[in-house]
Amino acid sequence: MAYFPLHRGDASAQAYGVALGLSALCLVLALLLTVRPAVPLLAAAVVGPAALAAAKLYGSATPSERVSPVTDLTLAPVWIAVAVAVAASLVALTALCVRVASQDSARRRPARPVAVSSRTAAD
């Protein structure tokens, strides 16, 4: 939500739409992760916030006409938005590593045979 465009300011409708779309994409991704933390969703959760943080830092360092209007519309200041995005990306990366490791260990573990009782109801 740190990247939510609270006000349009002097940005164009296209820049506002891109900023709103990216914020909505992150929100949908977060909601999908709460329902089912699948590996592709976790990978997207690593890349998405990292890309937003990189775009914000790039837009602040070199104000170009294409990136800067979109990154200037964020709700939070630059340092908060970047810190939140980096933290979200690291948390998603940790969850992705744990998920992949747990799936890998489940594949390596041999299946235990189920003990079948030879007793009948008459016994």
N, C-alpha and C positions, 0 to 999 in steps of 0.2 A: 504494500500500500504506500510505501515511501515514494514510489514512482507514479502515483496517481496524479494526473494533471488537474489541480484544483481550480485553476483559472486559465482562461485562454490568453490573456494578455494581448500582446501585439503579434502573436504567432498566427500563421496562416491556418486555414481550416484543415489543410492536409497535414500539417505538422501536429495540430491538436488531435486529429484523428489517429495518427500513428502513435502518439503518446498514450492516448486512451486505449487503443488496441493492444499495445504492449502491456499496459497495466492490467487489462482484462485477461489477456493470455496468461499472465502470471497468476492471477486469481483463479482461473479455471484449472490451471496446472496444480495449484495448491489443493483445490477441492478434490481433484481426481486422485491426488496422492493420499488424501485422508481415506478415500474409499478403497483403493487398491494400490499399494506401493509396488508396482511392477518395475522391472529393470528398465524398460524404455522410458517410462515416466520419470524414474529417478535420474536417468541420464539427461533427459530434457531439463530436469530441475537443477542439474549441475551447470549445464551450458547456458540456460536462460538468464539467471541472475548474473553469472559471470560476464555475459555479453552486455547486459545492461550496465554493469559497473564499468566495463571497458569503454562503452559508448559515452557514459557520463564523464569519465576521466578524460577521454579524447576530446569531447565537446568542450570541456572546461579548459584544457591545455591549448588546443588549437581551434578557436571559434571559426568553424567553417559554416557556410550557408546551408548545408544539408543536415548536419548533425546537431548543431548548437540549438536551434529553435525547439527541437524535440526534447532534448535533454534539459533545457531550461524550464520546462513546464512542471517539473516534479514538485510534489508536496513538501518534501523535506529538503533541507540544504544539502549541498554536494557531499560533504563529509559524512553526514548521517545516511544518505541514500546509498553511497558507495559501501559504507561499513555494513549496512543491513544486507545489501546484495552479496557481498563477499561472505558474510556469515551464513546466509541462506545457501549459498553455493557449497560452502564447506560442510554444512550439516547434511545436505543432499549427497555430497560425495562420500561422507562417512556412512550414511545409510545405504548407498549403492554398494560400497565395499563389503559391508556386513551382509547385505542381501546376497551378493554373488558368492561370498565365502560360505554362507549357510547352505546355499543351493549346491555348491561344489561338495561340501562335506556330506550332504544328504545323498548325493550320487555315489560317493565312494563307499559309504557304509553298506555292508552286505545286508540283505533282508534276512531277518531272523525267521526260522521256520516256526509255524504255529503248532503248538502241541495239541494233538487230537486225543481226546479221551476215549478209551476203549470200553468204558463202562456203559451199561445200558440202564434203562429205567428199572429193570427187574433186579439188578444187583443191589 
